[in-house]
Amino acid sequence: MSSERAASVDEKETNRLEAFSDAVFAVAITLLILDLKVPDLAVSDFDLGGALLNQGPRLLAFTTSFFSVGIVWLNHHRLFTHIKRTDTGLLLINLLLLFIIVIVPASTALLAIYIDKSDIHIATIVYSGVFLLLACCINGLWRYASYKNRLLGQEVNLQAVQAINRQYMFGPLLYAIAFGLAWINGLASIILQLLLALFFALPGYPRKTTSQHQVVKSSKNQ
């Protein structure tokens, strides 16, 4: 019975952090749509079709940012199914993560303006740099929380923790490659970042029944 009460306390401890984070993610991802403009009144369907096609580069920027931010939120949610406690360090890292998230709409707007220009390198470098920082930050949040299981639940799925560690091992490196590619080919860098977002949408480990889970007691109780 006491373990059930402890688990309940663990679940409640991150509720405010998660609710605040969800609100910031929701606002940031909604602002992205502002970069897509409704075409001016066209005299014919042909003109309207051409105007919509001209939105293609902006649509690519919007799509990449939408799925990138959405999948960061998805992974944030997944991490907090294992993270049950908070401390000042975790709160500060999470705040830094949200700071970078709210920069994404601005960097997307910059990219949307310059993506169809002959030289988009600076805009792409800024854009990919933001997502590199974002990858480093969410990686750091997980490493900080999972170090010796200090902020994880009393009983944590060890297999899931190890799978997340493996999946996150090369995250910053892959986004660093996308950042480096931005100096050479901006469009290729954007496409790579979209593919990376889809890759990190994968759960990283198969779901199993509770009886098959390996669990480990939190180091706080050792």
PyRosetta script that sets phi, psi and omega in degrees:
from pyrosetta import init, pose_from_sequence

init()
pose = pose_from_sequence("MSSERAASVDEKETNRLEAFSDAVFAVAITLLILDLKVPDLAVSDFDLGGALLNQGPRLLAFTTSFFSVGIVWLNHHRLFTHIKRTDTGLLLINLLLLFIIVIVPASTALLAIYIDKSDIHIATIVYSGVFLLLACCINGLWRYASYKNRLLGQEVNLQAVQAINRQYMFGPLLYAIAFGLAWINGLASIILQLLLALFFALPGYPRKTTSQHQVVKSSKNQ")
pose.set_psi(1, -40.9)
pose.set_omega(1, 179.2)
pose.set_phi(2, -63.8)
pose.set_psi(2, -36.9)
pose.set_omega(2, 178.6)
pose.set_phi(3, -65.3)
pose.set_psi(3, -35.7)
pose.set_omega(3, 177.3)
pose.set_phi(4, -64.4)
pose.set_psi(4, -41.6)
pose.set_omega(4, 178.2)
pose.set_phi(5, -64.2)
pose.set_psi(5, -40.5)
pose.set_omega(5, 179.8)
pose.set_phi(6, -63.7)
pose.set_psi(6, -41.3)
pose.set_omega(6, 178.6)
pose.set_phi(7, -63.0)
pose.set_psi(7, -38.8)
pose.set_omega(7, 179.2)
pose.set_phi(8, -63.9)
pose.set_psi(8, -41.5)
pose.set_omega(8, 177.6)
pose.set_phi(9, -62.4)
pose.set_psi(9, -42.7)
pose.set_omega(9, 178.4)
pose.set_phi(10, -57.5)
pose.set_psi(10, -44.4)
pose.set_omega(10, -177.7)
pose.set_phi(11, -64.0)
pose.set_psi(11, -36.9)
pose.set_omega(11, -176.3)
pose.set_phi(12, -76.2)
pose.set_psi(12, -22.8)
pose.set_omega(12, -170.4)
pose.set_phi(13, -68.9)
pose.set_psi(13, -27.1)
pose.set_omega(13, -178.9)
pose.set_phi(14, -102.5)
pose.set_psi(14, 5.5)
pose.set_omega(14, -174.5)
pose.set_phi(15, -60.7)
pose.set_psi(15, -45.2)
pose.set_omega(15, -178.2)
pose.set_phi(16, -66.7)
pose.set_psi(16, -41.0)
pose.set_omega(16, 178.4)
pose.set_phi(17, -61.0)
pose.set_psi(17, -45.0)
pose.set_omega(17, -178.3)
pose.set_phi(18, -67.9)
pose.set_psi(18, -41.0)
pose.set_omega(18, -179.9)
pose.set_phi(19, -64.3)
pose.set_psi(19, -43.7)
pose.set_omega(19, 178.4)
pose.set_phi(20, -64.2)
pose.set_psi(20, -42.8)
pose.set_omega(20, 179.7)
pose.set_phi(21, -62.9)
pose.set_psi(21, -43.6)
pose.set_omega(21, 179.4)
pose.set_phi(22, -59.6)
pose.set_psi(22, -39.0)
pose.set_omega(22, -179.9)
pose.set_phi(23, -65.5)
pose.set_psi(23, -42.5)
pose.set_omega(23, 179.1)
pose.set_phi(24, -65.6)
pose.set_psi(24, -43.8)
pose.set_omega(24, 177.0)
pose.set_phi(25, -58.7)
pose.set_psi(25, -43.9)
pose.set_omega(25, -177.3)
pose.set_phi(26, -63.3)
pose.set_psi(26, -43.7)
pose.set_omega(26, 179.6)
pose.set_phi(27, -65.4)
pose.set_psi(27, -46.1)
pose.set_omega(27, -177.4)
pose.set_phi(28, -62.2)
pose.set_psi(28, -43.5)
pose.set_omega(28, -176.9)
pose.set_phi(29, -71.7)
pose.set_psi(29, -27.7)
pose.set_omega(29, 177.4)
pose.set_phi(30, -73.0)
pose.set_psi(30, -37.1)
pose.set_omega(30, -179.5)
pose.set_phi(31, -63.7)
pose.set_psi(31, -21.6)
pose.set_omega(31, -177.7)
pose.set_phi(32, -61.8)
pose.set_psi(32, -31.3)
pose.set_omega(32, -176.4)
pose.set_phi(33, -66.9)
pose.set_psi(33, -19.0)
pose.set_omega(33, -178.2)
pose.set_phi(34, -64.7)
pose.set_psi(34, -19.0)
pose.set_omega(34, 179.4)
pose.set_phi(35, -77.0)
pose.set_psi(35, -15.5)
pose.set_omega(35, 176.8)
pose.set_phi(36, -92.5)
pose.set_psi(36, 124.9)
pose.set_omega(36, -175.6)
pose.set_phi(37, -107.0)
pose.set_psi(37, 141.9)
pose.set_omega(37, 173.0)
pose.set_phi(38, -73.8)
pose.set_psi(38, 127.9)
pose.set_omega(38, -178.9)
pose.set_phi(39, -59.0)
pose.set_psi(39, 150.3)
pose.set_omega(39, 175.3)
pose.set_phi(40, -62.7)
pose.set_psi(40, 162.0)
pose.set_omega(40, -179.8)
pose.set_phi(41, -55.7)
pose.set_psi(41, 122.1)
pose.set_omega(41, -177.1)
pose.set_phi(42, -99.7)
pose.set_psi(42, 149.7)
pose.set_omega(42, -179.1)
pose.set_phi(43, -81.8)
pose.set_psi(43, -16.6)
pose.set_omega(43, 179.9)
pose.set_phi(44, -152.1)
pose.set_psi(44, 164.7)
pose.set_omega(44, 177.1)
pose.set_phi(45, -62.4)
pose.set_psi(45, -33.2)
pose.set_omega(45, 179.7)
pose.set_phi(46, -61.9)
pose.set_psi(46, -45.2)
pose.set_omega(46, 179.0)
pose.set_phi(47, -64.5)
pose.set_psi(47, -38.9)
pose.set_omega(47, 179.2)
pose.set_phi(48, -65.3)
pose.set_psi(48, -41.2)
pose.set_omega(48, 177.8)
pose.set_phi(49, -61.2)
pose.set_psi(49, -41.6)
pose.set_omega(49, 178.0)
pose.set_phi(50, -65.0)
pose.set_psi(50, -38.9)
pose.set_omega(50, 178.9)
pose.set_phi(51, -64.9)
pose.set_psi(51, -38.7)
pose.set_omega(51, 178.1)
pose.set_phi(52, -67.6)
pose.set_psi(52, -38.7)
pose.set_omega(52, 177.9)
pose.set_phi(53, -63.9)
pose.set_psi(53, -33.6)
pose.set_omega(53, 178.3)
pose.set_phi(54, -66.3)
pose.set_psi(54, -17.9)
pose.set_omega(54, 177.8)
pose.set_phi(55, -81.2)
pose.set_psi(55, -5.7)
pose.set_omega(55, -176.9)
pose.set_phi(56, -51.5)
pose.set_psi(56, -52.0)
pose.set_omega(56, 179.6)
pose.set_phi(57, -60.5)
pose.set_psi(57, -41.3)
pose.set_omega(57, 177.3)
pose.set_phi(58, -64.5)
pose.set_psi(58, -36.7)
pose.set_omega(58, 178.4)
pose.set_phi(59, -64.8)
pose.set_psi(59, -37.2)
pose.set_omega(59, 177.3)
pose.set_phi(60, -63.5)
pose.set_psi(60, -44.1)
pose.set_omega(60, 178.4)
pose.set_phi(61, -63.1)
pose.set_psi(61, -44.2)
pose.set_omega(61, 178.5)
pose.set_phi(62, -61.7)
pose.set_psi(62, -46.6)
pose.set_omega(62, -177.7)
pose.set_phi(63, -62.0)
pose.set_psi(63, -45.5)
pose.set_omega(63, 180.0)
pose.set_phi(64, -61.5)
pose.set_psi(64, -45.5)
pose.set_omega(64, -178.8)
pose.set_phi(65, -68.8)
pose.set_psi(65, -41.2)
pose.set_omega(65, -178.8)
pose.set_phi(66, -59.6)
pose.set_psi(66, -51.0)
pose.set_omega(66, -177.9)
pose.set_phi(67, -71.2)
pose.set_psi(67, -32.4)
pose.set_omega(67, 178.1)
pose.set_phi(68, -65.9)
pose.set_psi(68, -48.0)
pose.set_omega(68, 178.5)
pose.set_phi(69, -66.2)
pose.set_psi(69, -42.9)
pose.set_omega(69, -179.8)
pose.set_phi(70, -61.0)
pose.set_psi(70, -38.2)
pose.set_omega(70, -177.7)
pose.set_phi(71, -79.6)
pose.set_psi(71, -27.6)
pose.set_omega(71, 170.3)
pose.set_phi(72, -63.3)
pose.set_psi(72, -42.8)
pose.set_omega(72, 176.1)
pose.set_phi(73, -61.0)
pose.set_psi(73, -42.8)
pose.set_omega(73, 179.5)
pose.set_phi(74, -59.2)
pose.set_psi(74, -44.9)
pose.set_omega(74, 179.3)
pose.set_phi(75, -69.8)
pose.set_psi(75, -35.4)
pose.set_omega(75, 175.4)
pose.set_phi(76, -59.1)
pose.set_psi(76, -43.8)
pose.set_omega(76, 177.6)
pose.set_phi(77, -62.7)
pose.set_psi(77, -44.2)
pose.set_omega(77, 179.9)
pose.set_phi(78, -62.4)
pose.set_psi(78, -41.6)
pose.set_omega(78, -179.5)
pose.set_phi(79, -62.5)
pose.set_psi(79, -38.1)
pose.set_omega(79, -175.9)
pose.set_phi(80, -82.8)
pose.set_psi(80, 3.1)
pose.set_omega(80, 165.2)
pose.set_phi(81, -78.9)
pose.set_psi(81, -17.4)
pose.set_omega(81, 177.5)
pose.set_phi(82, -104.9)
pose.set_psi(82, -33.9)
pose.set_omega(82, 179.6)
pose.set_phi(83, -81.0)
pose.set_psi(83, 120.2)
pose.set_omega(83, -174.5)
pose.set_phi(84, -116.3)
pose.set_psi(84, -14.3)
pose.set_omega(84, -178.8)
pose.set_phi(85, -127.0)
pose.set_psi(85, 163.2)
pose.set_omega(85, 178.5)
pose.set_phi(86, -129.1)
pose.set_psi(86, 159.4)
pose.set_omega(86, 167.6)
pose.set_phi(87, -146.2)
pose.set_psi(87, 179.6)
pose.set_omega(87, -175.6)
pose.set_phi(88, -60.1)
pose.set_psi(88, -40.9)
pose.set_omega(88, -179.3)
pose.set_phi(89, -60.0)
pose.set_psi(89, -46.2)
pose.set_omega(89, -179.8)
pose.set_phi(90, -64.1)
pose.set_psi(90, -41.3)
pose.set_omega(90, -179.9)
pose.set_phi(91, -62.8)
pose.set_psi(91, -40.1)
pose.set_omega(91, 180.0)
pose.set_phi(92, -68.7)
pose.set_psi(92, -41.2)
pose.set_omega(92, 178.5)
pose.set_phi(93, -64.5)
pose.set_psi(93, -41.5)
pose.set_omega(93, 178.4)
pose.set_phi(94, -64.8)
pose.set_psi(94, -37.5)
pose.set_omega(94, 177.4)
pose.set_phi(95, -64.4)
pose.set_psi(95, -40.2)
pose.set_omega(95, 176.7)
pose.set_phi(96, -63.5)
pose.set_psi(96, -40.5)
pose.set_omega(96, 177.0)
pose.set_phi(97, -58.6)
pose.set_psi(97, -44.6)
pose.set_omega(97, -179.6)
pose.set_phi(98, -68.3)
pose.set_psi(98, -33.5)
pose.set_omega(98, 175.8)
pose.set_phi(99, -59.6)
pose.set_psi(99, -43.4)
pose.set_omega(99, 179.6)
pose.set_phi(100, -69.2)
pose.set_psi(100, -37.7)
pose.set_omega(100, 179.3)
pose.set_phi(101, -58.8)
pose.set_psi(101, -42.0)
pose.set_omega(101, -177.4)
pose.set_phi(102, -74.1)
pose.set_psi(102, -12.7)
pose.set_omega(102, 174.7)
pose.set_phi(103, -79.8)
pose.set_psi(103, -24.2)
pose.set_omega(103, -175.2)
pose.set_phi(104, -54.9)
pose.set_psi(104, -46.7)
pose.set_omega(104, 179.1)
pose.set_phi(105, -58.7)
pose.set_psi(105, -36.9)
pose.set_omega(105, 179.4)
pose.set_phi(106, -68.0)
pose.set_psi(106, -43.5)
pose.set_omega(106, 179.5)
pose.set_phi(107, -68.2)
pose.set_psi(107, -31.4)
pose.set_omega(107, 176.4)
pose.set_phi(108, -68.8)
pose.set_psi(108, -40.9)
pose.set_omega(108, 177.4)
pose.set_phi(109, -61.8)
pose.set_psi(109, -41.3)
pose.set_omega(109, 177.4)
pose.set_phi(110, -61.4)
pose.set_psi(110, -45.4)
pose.set_omega(110, 179.9)
pose.set_phi(111, -65.2)
pose.set_psi(111, -40.4)
pose.set_omega(111, -179.0)
pose.set_phi(112, -61.7)
pose.set_psi(112, -32.1)
pose.set_omega(112, 179.9)
pose.set_phi(113, -73.4)
pose.set_psi(113, -41.3)
pose.set_omega(113, -171.6)
pose.set_phi(114, -101.5)
pose.set_psi(114, -3.2)
pose.set_omega(114, -173.2)
pose.set_phi(115, -64.6)
pose.set_psi(115, -29.1)
pose.set_omega(115, -179.9)
pose.set_phi(116, -99.6)
pose.set_psi(116, 13.2)
pose.set_omega(116, 175.6)
pose.set_phi(117, -87.8)
pose.set_psi(117, 164.5)
pose.set_omega(117, -177.3)
pose.set_phi(118, -66.4)
pose.set_psi(118, -31.9)
pose.set_omega(118, -179.8)
pose.set_phi(119, -124.5)
pose.set_psi(119, 102.9)
pose.set_omega(119, -177.3)
pose.set_phi(120, -109.2)
pose.set_psi(120, 12.1)
pose.set_omega(120, -171.0)
pose.set_phi(121, -59.9)
pose.set_psi(121, -46.7)
pose.set_omega(121, -176.5)
pose.set_phi(122, -62.9)
pose.set_psi(122, -45.6)
pose.set_omega(122, 179.7)
pose.set_phi(123, -62.4)
pose.set_psi(123, -40.3)
pose.set_omega(123, -179.9)
pose.set_phi(124, -70.4)
pose.set_psi(124, -36.1)
pose.set_omega(124, 177.6)
pose.set_phi(125, -63.8)
pose.set_psi(125, -44.6)
pose.set_omega(125, 177.6)
pose.set_phi(126, -62.5)
pose.set_psi(126, -45.6)
pose.set_omega(126, -177.9)
pose.set_phi(127, -61.7)
pose.set_psi(127, -50.6)
pose.set_omega(127, -178.6)
pose.set_phi(128, -69.6)
pose.set_psi(128, -29.4)
pose.set_omega(128, 176.4)
pose.set_phi(129, -64.6)
pose.set_psi(129, -37.2)
pose.set_omega(129, 177.3)
pose.set_phi(130, -62.2)
pose.set_psi(130, -43.4)
pose.set_omega(130, -178.7)
pose.set_phi(131, -74.0)
pose.set_psi(131, -26.8)
pose.set_omega(131, 173.0)
pose.set_phi(132, -65.3)
pose.set_psi(132, -44.8)
pose.set_omega(132, 177.4)
pose.set_phi(133, -62.7)
pose.set_psi(133, -38.5)
pose.set_omega(133, 179.6)
pose.set_phi(134, -63.9)
pose.set_psi(134, -43.1)
pose.set_omega(134, 178.7)
pose.set_phi(135, -63.4)
pose.set_psi(135, -41.7)
pose.set_omega(135, 178.8)
pose.set_phi(136, -65.1)
pose.set_psi(136, -37.7)
pose.set_omega(136, -175.4)
pose.set_phi(137, -70.7)
pose.set_psi(137, -45.9)
pose.set_omega(137, -179.1)
pose.set_phi(138, -70.5)
pose.set_psi(138, -30.9)
pose.set_omega(138, 174.4)
pose.set_phi(139, -64.5)
pose.set_psi(139, -45.0)
pose.set_omega(139, 179.3)
pose.set_phi(140, -64.6)
pose.set_psi(140, -36.0)
pose.set_omega(140, 177.8)
pose.set_phi(141, -60.6)
pose.set_psi(141, -45.9)
pose.set_omega(141, -179.6)
pose.set_phi(142, -66.9)
pose.set_psi(142, -44.8)
pose.set_omega(142, -178.9)
pose.set_phi(143, -61.4)
pose.set_psi(143, -40.0)
pose.set_omega(143, 179.6)
pose.set_phi(144, -64.7)
pose.set_psi(144, -46.3)
pose.set_omega(144, -176.3)
pose.set_phi(145, -70.8)
pose.set_psi(145, -34.9)
pose.set_omega(145, -173.8)
pose.set_phi(146, -91.2)
pose.set_psi(146, -5.2)
pose.set_omega(146, 180.0)
pose.set_phi(147, -60.3)
pose.set_psi(147, 115.7)
pose.set_omega(147, -176.3)
pose.set_phi(148, 54.7)
pose.set_psi(148, 27.0)
pose.set_omega(148, 178.1)
pose.set_phi(149, 57.4)
pose.set_psi(149, 27.7)
pose.set_omega(149, -169.1)
pose.set_phi(150, -67.4)
pose.set_psi(150, -30.0)
pose.set_omega(150, -179.2)
pose.set_phi(151, -115.3)
pose.set_psi(151, 11.4)
pose.set_omega(151, 178.9)
pose.set_phi(152, -86.0)
pose.set_psi(152, 173.5)
pose.set_omega(152, -178.5)
pose.set_phi(153, -66.9)
pose.set_psi(153, 166.6)
pose.set_omega(153, -179.6)
pose.set_phi(154, -59.6)
pose.set_psi(154, -36.5)
pose.set_omega(154, 173.8)
pose.set_phi(155, -125.6)
pose.set_psi(155, 117.1)
pose.set_omega(155, -175.0)
pose.set_phi(156, -116.7)
pose.set_psi(156, 144.7)
pose.set_omega(156, 177.1)
pose.set_phi(157, -71.8)
pose.set_psi(157, 101.2)
pose.set_omega(157, -175.6)
pose.set_phi(158, -62.7)
pose.set_psi(158, -36.8)
pose.set_omega(158, 179.0)
pose.set_phi(159, -62.1)
pose.set_psi(159, -42.0)
pose.set_omega(159, 179.3)
pose.set_phi(160, -66.0)
pose.set_psi(160, -41.5)
pose.set_omega(160, 178.8)
pose.set_phi(161, -61.0)
pose.set_psi(161, -45.7)
pose.set_omega(161, 179.4)
pose.set_phi(162, -64.8)
pose.set_psi(162, -36.9)
pose.set_omega(162, 178.6)
pose.set_phi(163, -66.2)
pose.set_psi(163, -42.0)
pose.set_omega(163, 177.1)
pose.set_phi(164, -63.8)
pose.set_psi(164, -41.9)
pose.set_omega(164, 177.7)
pose.set_phi(165, -58.0)
pose.set_psi(165, -43.0)
pose.set_omega(165, 179.9)
pose.set_phi(166, -66.8)
pose.set_psi(166, -44.3)
pose.set_omega(166, -177.7)
pose.set_phi(167, -65.8)
pose.set_psi(167, -36.5)
pose.set_omega(167, -177.5)
pose.set_phi(168, -83.8)
pose.set_psi(168, -9.8)
pose.set_omega(168, -174.7)
pose.set_phi(169, -57.5)
pose.set_psi(169, -40.4)
pose.set_omega(169, -174.9)
pose.set_phi(170, -107.1)
pose.set_psi(170, 7.3)
pose.set_omega(170, -178.5)
pose.set_phi(171, -55.6)
pose.set_psi(171, -59.0)
pose.set_omega(171, 179.1)
pose.set_phi(172, -59.2)
pose.set_psi(172, -35.8)
pose.set_omega(172, 179.0)
pose.set_phi(173, -63.6)
pose.set_psi(173, -43.9)
pose.set_omega(173, -179.8)
pose.set_phi(174, -64.5)
pose.set_psi(174, -39.9)
pose.set_omega(174, 177.3)
pose.set_phi(175, -72.4)
pose.set_psi(175, -26.6)
pose.set_omega(175, 173.8)
pose.set_phi(176, -67.2)
pose.set_psi(176, -36.0)
pose.set_omega(176, 176.2)
pose.set_phi(177, -64.4)
pose.set_psi(177, -42.9)
pose.set_omega(177, 177.4)
pose.set_phi(178, -62.3)
pose.set_psi(178, -37.9)
pose.set_omega(178, 177.6)
pose.set_phi(179, -64.9)
pose.set_psi(179, -44.0)
pose.set_omega(179, 178.2)
pose.set_phi(180, -64.9)
pose.set_psi(180, -37.2)
pose.set_omega(180, 179.6)
pose.set_phi(181, -65.4)
pose.set_psi(181, -28.1)
pose.set_omega(181, 179.8)
pose.set_phi(182, -61.3)
pose.set_psi(182, -27.7)
pose.set_omega(182, 178.7)
pose.set_phi(183, -73.1)
pose.set_psi(183, -18.5)
pose.set_omega(183, -175.3)
pose.set_phi(184, -107.9)
pose.set_psi(184, -49.3)
pose.set_omega(184, -176.7)
pose.set_phi(185, -143.6)
pose.set_psi(185, 102.8)
pose.set_omega(185, -175.1)
pose.set_phi(186, -62.9)
pose.set_psi(186, -43.7)
pose.set_omega(186, -178.2)
pose.set_phi(187, -64.0)
pose.set_psi(187, -41.4)
pose.set_omega(187, 178.9)
pose.set_phi(188, -63.7)
pose.set_psi(188, -36.5)
pose.set_omega(188, 178.6)
pose.set_phi(189, -64.1)
pose.set_psi(189, -42.1)
pose.set_omega(189, 179.8)
pose.set_phi(190, -64.1)
pose.set_psi(190, -44.4)
pose.set_omega(190, -179.8)
pose.set_phi(191, -63.6)
pose.set_psi(191, -40.8)
pose.set_omega(191, 178.4)
pose.set_phi(192, -61.7)
pose.set_psi(192, -40.5)
pose.set_omega(192, 179.6)
pose.set_phi(193, -66.3)
pose.set_psi(193, -34.7)
pose.set_omega(193, 175.7)
pose.set_phi(194, -65.4)
pose.set_psi(194, -41.4)
pose.set_omega(194, 178.1)
pose.set_phi(195, -65.8)
pose.set_psi(195, -38.1)
pose.set_omega(195, 177.9)
pose.set_phi(196, -64.7)
pose.set_psi(196, -39.4)
pose.set_omega(196, 177.7)
pose.set_phi(197, -60.0)
pose.set_psi(197, -43.4)
pose.set_omega(197, 179.5)
pose.set_phi(198, -66.1)
pose.set_psi(198, -36.6)
pose.set_omega(198, 178.5)
pose.set_phi(199, -63.3)
pose.set_psi(199, -44.5)
pose.set_omega(199, -177.8)
pose.set_phi(200, -77.0)
pose.set_psi(200, -3.2)
pose.set_omega(200, 172.1)
pose.set_phi(201, -75.9)
pose.set_psi(201, -20.3)
pose.set_omega(201, 179.8)
pose.set_phi(202, -67.5)
pose.set_psi(202, 142.7)
pose.set_omega(202, -176.3)
pose.set_phi(203, -65.7)
pose.set_psi(203, -25.4)
pose.set_omega(203, 176.5)
pose.set_phi(204, 88.9)
pose.set_psi(204, -16.2)
pose.set_omega(204, 178.2)
pose.set_phi(205, -154.6)
pose.set_psi(205, 146.7)
pose.set_omega(205, -179.4)
pose.set_phi(206, -73.1)
pose.set_psi(206, 143.7)
pose.set_omega(206, 175.6)
pose.set_phi(207, -76.7)
pose.set_psi(207, 136.6)
pose.set_omega(207, 178.4)
pose.set_phi(208, -131.6)
pose.set_psi(208, 167.5)
pose.set_omega(208, 178.3)
pose.set_phi(209, -72.3)
pose.set_psi(209, 162.5)
pose.set_omega(209, -177.2)
pose.set_phi(210, -59.4)
pose.set_psi(210, -35.2)
pose.set_omega(210, -178.1)
pose.set_phi(211, -66.5)
pose.set_psi(211, -21.8)
pose.set_omega(211, -178.3)
pose.set_phi(212, -94.0)
pose.set_psi(212, -7.2)
pose.set_omega(212, -177.8)
pose.set_phi(213, -72.6)
pose.set_psi(213, 139.9)
pose.set_omega(213, 167.1)
pose.set_phi(214, -92.2)
pose.set_psi(214, 130.0)
pose.set_omega(214, -179.8)
pose.set_phi(215, -123.8)
pose.set_psi(215, 154.3)
pose.set_omega(215, 179.5)
pose.set_phi(216, -135.5)
pose.set_psi(216, 139.7)
pose.set_omega(216, 178.5)
pose.set_phi(217, -69.2)
pose.set_psi(217, 141.7)
pose.set_omega(217, 177.6)
pose.set_phi(218, -60.4)
pose.set_psi(218, 142.7)
pose.set_omega(218, -179.1)
pose.set_phi(219, -63.2)
pose.set_psi(219, -18.8)
pose.set_omega(219, 179.0)
pose.set_phi(220, -63.1)
pose.set_psi(220, -29.5)
pose.set_omega(220, -177.3)
pose.set_phi(221, -97.5)
pose.set_psi(221, 0.4)
pose.set_omega(221, -178.2)
pose.set_phi(222, -85.1)
pose.dump_pdb("model.pdb")
